[in-house]
Amino acid sequence: MKKHLSIFIAFVIVLTLVLSAPIGAFAATATQDDISSYLNDLGSFMQFIKENYAGDVTYDQMEQGAIQGILSSLDKYSTYFTKDEMDSFMESTSGTFTGVGLEVEERGQDIVVVSTVKGSPAYKAGIQSGYIVESVDGKDVKGMDIADVTNLIKGDKGTTVTIDFLANGKTVEYKLVRDVISINPVTYKIINGVGYISISEFNGNTYENVSKALDYMDQNGIKKLVIDLRDNPGGYLQEAVDVANFFVPAGPVVTVAMNSGNETYYSYLKNPKYKIAVLINGNTASAAEILSGAIQDTKAGILVGENSYGKGTVQEVFPFSDGSGMKLTIAKYLLPSGRSINGVGLKPDVEVKDSRVFLPQLIYTDDVKKGDTGYNVKLLQSYLSLLGYYKGEPNGYFGNDTYDALISFQKYAGIPTTGVMDRGTVDALSYFYGLTLQNDAQLDKAIELLNQQ
């Protein structure tokens, strides 16, 4: 234990010196001088706890707790990751992982497939949304935490995983060979002569896919662009800077202010060729605010929507030898004008409230009918309410009011009036819900402003 502990002590001493993290007082029968002497040697302090604590505690618990305590005293973005948390975080930010390409959600006691990543093993196998995961490699997953289920599905490239699904009332088995999956955070299209590019996050694949989107725009002669950064939580700083080089004129993009000094990242774009409107909202944060703020400060475009989140700090991830790690705030950043938006956010040039209403995806797993209760009934009521058929407050009980509302919707949609939410009804509800999302006041305003230029 001494060798293991000494490594940990050295690490904590470094953290304490750099971060000046306070250590609180402890109530015990020992005198304050006794406690202070223990604090001078973390190993002895842990030993004191081990010998005097009225319960079971391990040195590993105390080591992890010490790190968590230090980081929690700093700011809300600095945090400790267990090994599993570290793996998940690195996967989510890199945009690449090894698996089969299933996106699943926990609904009640079930793990339900929401979608599959295009081109992935699950996509190629024809697995559909609404399939319920029953077992993975023979292990029953009923009632398991979703993180534990996804860990069972993941594995090394080239290995095989066997997954049993409940689909249309029958158990079906799929043998899938795991592969490297890349997440593309960029979608694009042309709307009435104006290019539209949505960036959902700045992972390791963002720059590459924005480049492809712009190639498509150039091939079609598009000179006006809407860049949608709504609900973009950020990601890699370098990816945001690289993307900024497509839009921001030559000069500073962002300055990162660290204890050791400042580092400025630049754009080298000599001749910007697009007229730009950027969509932002209260969930536009971090790296997304860097791109938005650089466009606003340099007059490269206008911001449309609602005030952004206001995360003006930079974090770095530090892995530990046991696979765990930490995310530590290492800097603040300044936009090209020299301003900090930390805790304030970006104010749009043109403020427009979001007209869209977002609901969880409606997924067919089984028929929902009168007398049923639970999540799926409440979600059905929410859809019917949004579409103007259900007048009450969604409560999760399929009574006469829900039945009547569903019958009315089915008549309008031109589908069988069964009063049952079957697969056809789910498809119809999803279609008409999708039409409501096209009523996008912020996007409409951005296009209007671009067309006025």
N, C-alpha and C positions, 0 to 999 in steps of 0.2 A: 504494500500500500504506500510506503514512503516514496518510492520512485514515482509512482503514478501521481501522488499528491504533490510532489515537488514541482512537477511540470505544470500542474494546474495553478499552484501558488505563483509561479513566475508569471504566468499569463495574467492572472488577476492583478498582480502588482502593476504590470504595465498598463492595464486598463484603468486602474485607479489613478495612476499618475497622469495619464493623458486626459481622462474624462472628469477628474475631480469628483467622483461619485461619492455622496455622503453615505455613511453607515450609521444607522439609527441606534439609539440606546436600547439595552435589553434589561428586562426586569428579572432579577434572580437574587438568590441569597448572598452571592458574592458581592464584594464591595466594588465601587466604580473603578478603583485602581486595579483590582483584579481583572475586571472585564477589559480595561484598556490594555493591560499586558497581553491578554489573549488576542486582542485585535491587532497587535503588532506582529502576530504570526498566525496567519489564517489556518495553517495546519493544526496548530495547538487549539485554536478556537473551535475548529470542527471536532477535534477530539473531545473538547470540553462538552460540546453538544451531545456527542455520541455517548459519553459517560453519564450525563445528567438528565437527558431528555426522557420523560416518562412515556416512552413508546418506542416503536421500531423505526429506525432511520438508517439509511446507508450513506456511505461517503459519496456515492454517485448522485444520490438525491441532493445532498448538500452542495455538491459542486455545481449541479445544474441550477439549483435555487440561487446560489451566489451570483452566477452570471445573469440569471433572469432579474434578480434584484437590482443589480447595477444598471442594466439596460432600461428597466422600467422607471428608473429615477431620472432618465434623461429627457426623452420626448416620445411622442406616440408612434413615431416611425422606427425607432431603434428597438430591435426585438431579438429574442433568442429563438432558434429553430432546432427542434429535435432532428434526428437523422431523416425520418420520414417527411417532416415538414420542410427540411432543407431540400430534399429531392424534389418534392412537389413544387416548391417555389422556383427552383432552378429550371425545371421543365416548363413552368408556366411563362417565365420571362424569356426563355430562349426561343420558344416557339417550336421546339423539336422534342419528341419523346419516342420511346420504343413501346409499341403496343399494337392494338388491332384497329384503333380508330373509332371507338364507341364513345358517344357522349351520353351519359346517363344521369338521371335524377332520382332522388329518394322521394317516393310518394307513398305516404303511409308506411306500411311494412315492406313495400316492394321497391326494387331497383329497376327503373323503367328506362328503356332506350328512348332518348329524345331525338337523336340524329346520328349519322355516321359521317366521318370526314371523307370528302370526295377523294376517290382513288385509293383509299385504305383497304386493308383486308376485309374489314366488316362491310364496307361499301360494296366491294366486288362480290362478296358472298350473298348480297341481297338482303341483309338484315334490315328490318323496318322499324320506324318509330312505333312505340307501343308494345314492343316485345318486352317481356318481363324476365329478368335474369333469375333463373332458379338455382343453378349450381355452376361452379367453376372447377374444372378438373375433379369432378365428383363430390366437391364440398358444397353442402347446402348453404345458401347465403340468406335464407329467409330471416329477417330481423337483424342482419348484420349492418354495421355502419358502412356508409357508402365508400369511405376512404379505404376500409379494409377490403371491400369487394374490388375496387379499382386496383389495389395493390396485387390482388390475386390474378387479375387479368393482365397486368403489365409483366414484362419479362425481357429477356435478351432477344435480340434480333435473330430470326431463324428458328426459334423454338416454337413449339405448338401448344396451344391452349384449347381445351375442350369446354365449350359453354353450352349449357342447356337453357333454352328460353321457353316460356309459355307464350304461344302465339296462336290466336284464334281458338283458344280453348284446348290446344294440344301442345305437348312437349316436343320441341324440335331440337336436335343436336347439331352444333356447328364446330368443326375443327378448323381453327384459324392459325396461320403461321404469322407470328409477330414480325413487324417490320418497323422501320424508322418512319414516323409520321411528322410531317411539317404542317404547321398551322399558318394559313395565309390570313392576315388581319385586314386585307385590303379588298374592297369590292368597288366596282366602277361601272358607269353607264353614261349614256348621253340623253339628256332631257331637253327636247325642243331646242337643240343647237347649243346647249350649255353642258359642259362636262361635269360629272358628279363623281367624286372619289371619297369613299368612306374608309377611315382608318380606325379600327377598333382598339388597337394598342400598338405600342412600339416594341415589338419583340425582335428577335434576330432575323426575321424575314421581311420586315416592313420596307426597308429601302429598296430591296430587290423588286418587290411587288408594286410599289409606287412607280418605279421606273417602267415596269411593264404597262401600267395603267396610262402613264403619260405617252408612251410609244403609241398606244391605241388612240389617244386623243390627237396626237400629232398626225397620225395616218388619216384621221377624219377631219383635219383642219380646224380643230377646236382651239379657241383662244381664250375662252371664258370658263373658269372653273369654280365649282363649289367644293370645298374641302370640309367634310363632315367629321368633326372631332368631338361630337357629343358623346358623353358616356365613355370617353377614352381615358383610362386611369393613368396613362403614362407608360413607362417602361425604360428602355435603354436610352441614356442621354445621347450617345453617339449616333444611334439610329435617327433620333429627332434632328440632330445637327445635319446629318447626311441628307435627310429629306428637305430640310430648310434650304440646302444648296440648289434645289430645284426652283425655289420661289423667292428667296430673300436676296436682295441685291448685295454685291460685294461689301463686306464689312463684318463687324461683330454680330454673332447670333446670340451668344450667351456668355457671361463671365461667371466662372465658378470660384467663389471666394472661400478658401480653406485657411486653416490656421497657419499653414506653411507658405501661403501666398495665393495670388490669384492666377487662374488660367482661363484665357479667352479662346473660345471656339469661333471660327470664322466661316462665312460664306465667300465663295470665289466666283459667284455668278455675275458676269459682266452685263449681260443683257436679258433681264427678265422678260419673258414672252407671254405671260398669262395675266389676265385680269382675274382677281381672286376675291372670293367671299368665303370666310371661314365660319362654320357653325359651331357654337360652343354652348355649354350649359353648366349646371352646378356640379356635374360629375366629370367635367373636363379638368384634368389634373396633371401636375408634374411635367413630364416630357411633352405632353400635349399642350400645356400652357407655354412651354418654351417656344414651340413652333408658332402657336397663335400669337404670343406676345411679340416675337421677332417680326412677324408679318405686320402686326399693328404698328410697332414702333418705327419700322422702316417705311411705312406707307406703301408696302407692297400689296396690301389688300385691306378689306374691312372685316370686322367681326360682327356677326349677327347672332342673336339669341339671348341668352341669359348669363348673368355673372358666373365666372368659372369658380372652381373649388378654392384655389389659393394655396397650393402646396409649392413653396419656394425654396425647398431644400433638396439636397442630393444625398442619396444613400449608397453605401458600398457593402457588398456581401463578403464576409470573411469565413471561409470554411475551417472547421476544426479537424483534427486528425481522426476523430472517431466517427466522422460523417455528419455530425451536427454543425451548427454554425450560427452566425449572427448577422443581422443587418443593422448597420450603424450610420447615423447621420454624420457625414464628414464635411459638409459644406452648405452654404447658401448660394443661390444663384441670382444674378442680376441680368435683366434684359438689356438690349442694345442702348436704351435711353439711360441706363444706370439705375432704374427702379427695381425694387423688390416687390413681389406680389404676395409674399408669404402672409397668410391669414387674411388677405384682402381679395385676391383674385383679379381677374381681368374683367373690366367693364366693356361690354360690347359697344361698338359704334352705333349700332341700331338694335334697340332692345325689342324682342318679340317673344311672347310667351309660347311655350310648346303646346300645340293643340292636340297632340296625340295622347292616347291612353294606352298604356302597356299592360298586358295581362300575360300570365304564364301560358306556355304553349298547351293547347288542348290536344291530348293524345288519346287515341282509342286503344283501350286494353280489353274492355268488355262492355256490353250494353248497360246503360244506366236508365233506370225506369222508376215509375211511381213507387214510393215506399222506401227507396234507397236513401242512404245518408252518407255524408263524408266529403272528402276533398273534391272528388270529381263532380259531385252534385253542386257544391258551392262554386266551382269554376264554371260549370254550365250556367248557373244563375248569373254569374258575373258577365259572361258573354252575352246572354240574352238581355241583361240590363243595359249593357253598352249599346246594343243594337236596337234598344227601345221597346223590347217585348216584356221584360220582367220588371215589375214596378216596385217590388219590395226590396228589403235589404237581404243580400245573399246570406243564407243561414245553414246551408248544407243539408236541408231536408227536402226531398222531392215530393211535394204535396200537390194539391189541385192547382195552386197558382202557378207552379213551375210547369205542370202538365199543360195547362191552358196556354202559357207563354210559348212553350215548345211547339205545340200544335200550330199556333199562329205563325211562328217562324217557318215551320216546314211548309205551310201553305204558300207563304211568300216566296220561299226558295224553290218551289216547284218539285219538292221531293215527297215521298210517301209520308202521309200524316199519321204516323204511328204513335206519337207521344213518347217515343223511346229515343234516347241518344245512342244511335247505332253508328257504324262506321260512316255511312253516307251523310248522316247528320253532322258528325264531327268535321267531315270534309267541307260541308256547306258553311258551317259556323266559322271555320278557319278562313274560308274564302272571303266571306263578308267582313270578318274582322280585319283581314288584310286590306280591304278597301278603305277602312277607317284610317289606317296608318298612312294612306296616300294623301289624306287631308293634313298636310304638314305645313303649317303657317310659316315656320322659320325657313324651311327650304324654299317655299314659294316667294318669300320676301327677298331671300338672297338672289334668286334668279331674276326677280324684278329689278333689283338694284344693279345687277350686272348688265342687264339689257338696256339700262338707262345710260350706261357709260359709253 
